[in-house]
Amino acid sequence: MPQPTDIKLRTASRLLEVQFDDGSHYQLPFEYLRVFSPSAEVKGHGGGEGVLVTAKQNVGINGVEPVGNYALRLLFDDGHNTGLYTWSLLHELGRDYQRNWARYRQRCAEAANPG
């Protein structure tokens, strides 16, 4: 699994920028990271897509804490801080951003217009 070589928190543009040793480079919006949190609160405890988290367009990140040599804990300004973003998860979130975000937008539209 690729390892990060550089991680930058871009608070003004609300992006977490991550470069990996395989040459990949991702700019992950804070909102995206928040709604795709790996926490049990968001993921749920069963299968499926987990809890639909909305209204996070303006969420910020107050801090980033390293967890060993394998993950980050992101400290969101809405108080959420329980998910561990492993290197593999950050890589997957970057790689699959377009597909994940399209599905998230679809789920939000379905929730707003049920039936």
C-alpha positions in Angstrom: 0.0 0.0 0.0 1.3 3.4 -0.9 2.8 5.5 2.0 2.3 9.3 2.3 5.4 11.4 1.5 3.8 14.8 2.2 0.6 15.9 4.0 -0.6 19.5 4.1 -3.7 21.0 5.7 -5.0 23.8 3.6 -7.4 25.6 5.9 -8.3 28.5 3.7 -9.2 26.2 0.8 -10.6 23.5 3.1 -8.4 20.8 1.6 -6.2 18.0 2.9 -3.4 17.6 0.4 -1.7 14.2 0.4 1.2 12.9 -1.8 2.0 9.2 -1.9 5.2 7.4 -2.7 3.5 5.8 -5.8 3.3 9.3 -7.3 -0.4 9.8 -6.6 -1.4 13.2 -5.3 -4.9 14.1 -3.9 -6.6 17.2 -2.7 -9.4 16.0 -0.4 -12.1 18.5 0.6 -12.8 18.7 4.3 -16.5 18.1 3.6 -15.7 14.9 1.7 -13.5 13.7 4.5 -16.2 14.4 7.1 -19.0 12.7 5.3 -16.8 9.7 4.5 -15.4 9.4 8.1 -14.4 5.9 9.0 -15.9 6.2 12.4 -18.6 3.8 13.7 -20.9 6.9 14.0 -20.8 7.4 10.2 -20.1 3.9 8.9 -22.7 2.3 11.1 -22.2 -1.2 12.6 -23.7 -3.2 9.8 -23.2 -3.4 6.1 -24.5 -0.9 3.6 -23.5 2.6 3.0 -23.7 3.9 6.6 -25.3 7.0 7.9 -25.9 9.9 5.4 -24.1 12.9 6.9 -25.3 16.2 5.4 -24.8 20.0 6.0 -21.1 19.8 6.3 -20.2 22.2 3.5 -18.5 24.6 5.9 -16.9 22.1 8.2 -13.3 22.9 9.1 -10.4 20.9 10.5 -8.8 22.3 13.7 -6.0 19.8 13.9 -4.4 16.6 12.6 -2.9 14.1 14.9 -0.6 11.3 13.7 -1.6 7.8 15.0 1.4 5.6 15.0 2.9 5.2 11.5 -0.3 4.2 9.8 -3.1 6.8 10.2 -4.3 10.4 11.0 -7.0 11.5 13.4 -8.7 14.6 11.9 -10.1 17.0 14.5 -13.2 18.6 12.8 -14.6 21.8 14.1 -18.0 20.3 14.6 -16.6 18.1 17.3 -16.2 15.0 15.3 -12.8 13.3 15.9 -13.4 9.6 16.3 -12.4 8.2 12.8 -8.9 7.1 12.0 -7.9 7.8 8.4 -5.3 5.1 7.6 -2.9 5.6 4.7 -4.8 3.1 2.7 -8.1 4.8 3.4 -6.8 8.2 2.4 -5.4 6.7 -0.8 -8.7 5.0 -1.6 -10.7 8.2 -0.8 -8.4 10.1 -3.2 -8.5 7.4 -5.9 -12.3 7.0 -5.8 -13.2 10.6 -5.1 -15.3 11.2 -8.3 -17.3 8.0 -7.9 -17.8 8.4 -4.1 -18.8 12.0 -4.4 -21.3 11.3 -7.2 -22.9 8.6 -5.1 -23.0 10.9 -2.0 -24.8 13.6 -4.1 -27.2 11.0 -5.3 -28.0 9.9 -1.8 -28.5 13.5 -0.7 -30.9 14.1 -3.6 -32.8 10.9 -2.8 -33.1 11.9 0.9 -34.4 15.3 0.0 -37.0 13.9 -2.5 -38.1 10.6 -1.1 -40.5 8.4 -3.2 
